[in-house]
Amino acid sequence: MKKDKILVIGACGQIGVELTLALRKMYGDSNVVASDLREEHDLLKGTGPYVSLDVMNKEMLHVLVIRHNITQVYLLAAILSATGEKNPLLAWHINMQSLLNVLDIAKEENLDKIYWPSSIAVFGPNSPAAETPQHTIIEPTTIYGISKFAGERWCEYYNHRFGVDVRSLRYPGLISYKSAPGGGTTDYAIEIFHEAKEHKKYTSFLSENTYLPMMYMPDAIRATIELMEADASKIAVRSAYNLSAMSFSPKEIGAEIKKHIPEFTMAYEPDYRQQIADGWPNSIDDSLARQDWGWKPEYDLARMTEDMLRNI
C-alpha cells in the first residue's frame, strides 16, 4: 500500500463515489478520507472514513488537511452545466472559490498532488466541433464552461508560479449506474437506461442527431487514476487534458438499447439543454493524453450498453 493520505471532496457525487472506492482499493480504506456536504452515500458506508465538509469554508478545510495529514486532494465538488444555468452567480462562486481554497492550501501545506476535473464544456460554438484539438479557440457559453476554463488557467498558474502539482482532465459526458447524475447536459444518456428498463420508452431532451463525446464511468475512473499515478515529468499539459472514449447521438444509443430491449421506443422533446449541447464538440482529439501518459479507453457504445443494462 502507498503511504499517501487522500482527501476526496464531493465524494458522494456521480464521480466521487466510484473514485473513492477505487482509491480505497489502491491506498487502503483508512488512507482515503471521503467528504461531502451531503449525507454519506450508501455505497461508501462502512468502507472508510467520512467527514461532513463544506469546501467553501477554507479554515475548516485547512484544519482537516492538517489533522488528517493529507498529501493529495481530489476536488470533485461543483455545480454542473444544466443546474448552473439556473443560478449562474452561485455556480461561478462555488466552482471558483472551492478550487482557489484547495490550491491555496496545497501551496501553503506543500501537498503532493491535486486533482480537479475540467470538462468539454470549456469549448464553445466557435471551437471546431469534430475532433476538437487540445489547443484551440475556447469561448464557452455556459457558466459551467466559463468557470471550468477559468479554473484551468488557475491550475496552470499555481503549477507554474508556485510548483503545485495539479492535474486535470476535460471529462466528456459520464455514464454510470452506481450513482445518480448531477444535473449535466449529458444526463439523458443515463436516464435512458433506467427508463428503457422500467417503461420501455424514453423522451430525450436532446434532438435525435445531437452527437456528444461520452465516456463510461470505469474508463473515467481509470483515466483519473492513471493521470494521477503518472510521473510528474510526463504531465506536459497543466491546464486540463482532452479525454475521449466514444461519441454518439440519442438516436444511436436508442438503437443500441433496442438490440437488448426490442420493444423500446424513443421520442424527442428538446429543451433548454439542447442549446448547451449545440455549443459543445461532437468528438474530441485526445492524442496528447494518449501520447503523454498512455491513455486508452476500454468501453465503446455496445460494450457500455450491455454493461449498463446488466447492472441497472
C-alpha positions in Angstrom: 0.0 0.0 0.0 1.1 3.5 -0.8 1.8 5.9 2.1 -0.3 8.8 0.8 -3.3 10.2 2.6 -6.0 11.3 0.2 -9.0 13.6 0.7 -11.9 13.3 -1.8 -14.1 16.4 -1.7 -17.5 15.8 -3.3 -17.2 12.1 -2.6 -21.0 11.5 -2.8 -21.4 12.8 -6.4 -21.5 10.8 -9.6 -17.7 10.6 -10.0 -16.9 10.8 -6.3 -18.5 7.5 -5.1 -16.7 5.3 -7.6 -13.4 7.2 -7.4 -13.3 7.0 -3.6 -14.0 3.2 -3.8 -11.2 2.7 -6.4 -8.7 4.8 -4.4 -9.5 2.9 -1.2 -8.7 -0.3 -3.0 -5.3 1.1 -4.1 -4.3 3.1 -1.0 -6.1 1.3 1.8 -9.5 2.2 3.2 -8.3 4.3 6.1 -6.0 6.3 3.9 -8.8 7.8 1.8 -11.0 10.4 3.6 -14.3 10.9 1.9 -16.1 14.2 2.4 -19.2 15.9 1.1 -21.9 18.4 2.2 -24.5 15.6 1.8 -25.1 12.5 4.0 -22.7 9.7 3.3 -23.6 7.7 0.2 -24.9 4.2 0.9 -22.1 2.7 -1.3 -19.5 4.4 0.8 -20.9 3.4 4.2 -18.5 1.2 6.1 -15.7 1.4 3.5 -13.6 4.1 5.2 -13.5 7.5 7.0 -16.2 10.0 6.1 -16.3 13.7 7.1 -19.0 16.3 6.6 -17.3 19.2 4.9 -18.2 22.5 3.2 -15.3 23.2 0.8 -16.3 26.9 0.8 -15.1 27.1 4.5 -11.4 27.4 3.9 -10.4 27.4 7.6 -12.4 24.2 8.2 -10.8 22.6 5.1 -7.3 23.7 6.2 -7.8 22.2 9.6 -9.0 18.9 8.1 -6.0 18.7 5.8 -3.6 19.2 8.7 -5.4 16.9 11.1 -5.6 14.0 8.7 -2.0 14.5 7.3 -3.5 14.8 3.8 -1.0 14.6 0.9 -3.4 14.5 -2.1 -6.7 16.2 -2.7 -9.3 15.3 -5.3 -11.7 18.2 -5.6 -14.9 17.0 -7.3 -17.5 19.4 -5.7 -19.1 21.5 -8.4 -22.4 22.8 -9.8 -22.8 21.3 -13.3 -23.8 22.7 -16.6 -27.6 22.5 -16.6 -28.0 23.3 -12.9 -25.5 26.1 -13.2 -27.7 27.9 -15.8 -30.5 28.2 -13.3 -28.2 30.1 -10.8 -25.1 31.3 -12.6 -23.7 33.5 -9.9 -23.9 30.7 -7.3 -22.3 28.3 -9.8 -19.5 30.7 -10.5 -18.9 31.3 -6.8 -18.9 27.7 -5.8 -16.9 26.3 -8.7 -14.2 29.0 -8.5 -13.9 29.6 -4.7 -13.7 25.8 -3.9 -10.8 25.5 -6.4 -9.0 28.6 -5.1 -9.3 27.3 -1.5 -7.8 24.0 -2.4 -5.0 25.4 -4.5 -4.0 27.9 -1.8 -3.9 25.2 0.9 -1.9 23.0 -1.4 0.6 25.8 -1.8 0.8 26.5 1.9 1.0 22.9 3.1 3.2 21.7 0.2 0.7 18.9 -0.7 2.0 16.3 -3.2 -0.8 16.3 -5.7 -4.2 17.9 -6.5 -6.8 16.6 -8.9 -9.5 18.9 -10.3 -11.8 17.9 -13.2 -12.5 20.2 -16.1 -15.0 19.4 -18.9 -15.7 19.5 -22.6 -18.0 22.5 -21.5 -14.9 24.7 -21.9 -15.4 24.5 -25.6 -18.0 26.8 -27.3 -19.7 27.2 -30.7 -16.5 28.7 -32.2 -14.4 25.7 -31.3 -14.0 23.1 -34.1 -16.9 20.6 -33.5 -15.2 17.5 -34.9 -12.1 16.0 -33.2 -11.7 19.2 -31.1 -8.0 19.6 -30.5 -6.2 20.2 -27.2 -5.3 23.8 -28.1 -8.0 25.6 -29.9 -10.5 28.5 -29.7 -12.1 28.3 -26.2 -15.1 30.6 -25.8 -17.5 28.8 -23.5 -21.1 30.0 -23.4 -22.4 28.4 -20.1 -21.4 29.5 -16.7 -20.1 25.9 -16.0 -17.8 26.1 -19.1 -16.7 29.6 -18.1 -15.8 28.5 -14.6 -14.0 25.4 -15.9 -12.0 27.4 -18.3 -11.0 30.0 -15.6 -10.2 27.0 -13.3 -7.8 25.6 -15.9 -6.0 28.9 -16.0 -5.7 28.9 -12.2 -4.4 25.3 -12.2 -1.7 26.2 -14.7 -0.9 29.4 -12.9 -0.4 27.6 -9.5 1.7 25.0 -11.2 4.0 27.5 -13.0 4.1 30.1 -10.2 4.1 28.0 -7.1 5.0 24.5 -8.2 1.7 23.0 -7.1 1.4 19.6 -8.8 -2.2 20.0 -10.0 -3.6 17.7 -12.7 -6.9 17.8 -14.7 -9.0 16.1 -17.4 -11.6 17.6 -19.6 -14.3 14.9 -19.0 -16.8 14.2 -21.7 -20.4 13.2 -20.7 -20.0 10.5 -18.0 -22.3 7.5 -17.8 -22.7 5.3 -14.7 -25.2 3.1 -12.9 -23.8 3.3 -9.3 -24.6 6.9 -8.5 -27.1 9.4 -9.9 -26.2 12.1 -12.5 -25.7 15.6 -11.1 -27.5 18.0 -13.4 -25.5 17.9 -16.6 -26.4 18.2 -20.2 -25.4 14.6 -21.0 -27.6 13.1 -18.2 -30.0 11.8 -20.9 -27.5 9.0 -21.6 -28.0 7.7 -18.0 -31.8 8.4 -17.7 -32.4 6.5 -21.0 -31.2 3.2 -19.5 -33.4 3.5 -16.4 -36.5 4.4 -18.5 -35.8 1.6 -21.0 -35.6 -0.9 -18.2 -38.7 0.3 -16.3 -41.0 1.7 -19.0 -39.6 0.5 -22.4 -39.7 4.1 -23.6 -37.8 7.4 -23.3 -38.3 11.0 -24.3 -34.9 12.7 -24.9 -34.4 16.3 -24.0 -31.8 16.5 -26.8 -32.7 16.0 -30.5 -32.0 12.7 -32.2 -28.9 13.6 -34.1 -27.1 15.5 -31.3 -23.6 13.9 -31.2 -21.7 14.4 -27.9 -18.5 12.9 -26.6 -19.2 10.4 -23.9 -17.4 8.0 -21.6 -18.4 5.1 -19.4 -17.5 5.6 -15.7 -15.0 2.8 -15.4 -12.9 4.4 -18.1 -13.2 7.8 -16.4 -12.1 6.5 -13.1 -9.2 4.6 -14.7 -8.1 7.7 -16.7 -8.2 9.9 -13.5 -6.1 7.4 -11.5 -3.6 6.8 -14.4 -3.2 10.6 -14.8 -2.6 11.0 -11.1 -0.2 8.0 -10.9 1.9 9.1 -13.9 5.3 10.6 -13.2 5.1 14.4 -13.0 7.7 14.7 -15.8 5.1 13.2 -18.2 2.4 15.7 -17.5 3.0 18.3 -20.2 -0.5 19.9 -20.0 -1.1 21.7 -16.8 -4.4 23.2 -17.7 -6.5 20.1 -18.5 -6.1 17.2 -20.9 -8.6 16.4 -23.6 -10.1 13.0 -22.9 -12.2 10.8 -25.2 -13.8 7.4 -25.5 -16.8 7.5 -27.8 -19.3 9.8 -29.4 -23.0 9.0 -30.1 -26.4 10.6 -30.6 -29.7 9.9 -28.7 -30.8 8.0 -31.8 -27.7 5.8 -31.8 -27.9 4.9 -28.1 -31.6 4.2 -28.6 -30.8 1.8 -31.4 -28.2 0.0 -29.3 -30.7 -0.4 -26.4 -33.3 -1.8 -28.8 -30.9 -4.7 -29.6 -31.4 -5.8 -26.0 -35.0 -4.5 -25.4 -36.8 -4.8 -28.9 -40.0 -3.1 -27.7 -38.1 0.1 -26.6 -39.3 3.3 -28.3 -37.8 6.9 -28.4 -39.4 10.3 -28.6 -37.7 13.7 -28.7 -38.6 16.9 -26.9 -35.5 19.2 -26.9 -35.5 21.7 -24.1 -33.0 24.5 -22.9 -30.3 21.8 -22.7 -30.3 21.5 -26.5 -28.8 25.0 -26.8 -26.0 24.0 -24.4 -25.3 20.8 -26.3 -25.2 22.7 -29.6 -22.2 24.7 -28.5 -20.2 21.6 -27.5 -17.9 19.4 -29.6 -19.2 16.3 -31.4 -15.9 14.5 -30.8 -12.6 15.1 -29.0 -9.0 14.7 -30.1 -7.2 13.2 -27.0 -3.9 12.4 -28.7 -1.9 14.2 -26.1 -3.3 12.1 -23.2 -2.5 9.0 -25.2 1.0 10.2 -26.0 2.0 11.7 -22.6 0.7 9.1 -20.2 -0.6 6.3 -22.3 -4.4 6.8 -22.1 -6.6 4.2 -23.9 -10.3 3.7 -23.4 -11.8 0.2 -23.0 -15.5 0.8 -23.5 -17.4 1.6 -26.7 -21.1 2.1 -27.0 -22.0 -1.6 -27.5 -20.0 -2.8 -24.5 -21.2 0.0 -22.3 -24.9 -0.5 -23.2 -24.6 -4.2 -22.4 -22.9 -3.5 -19.0 -25.4 -0.8 -18.1 -28.5 -2.9 -18.8 -27.0 -5.8 -16.9 -26.3 -3.8 -13.8 -29.2 -1.3 -13.5 
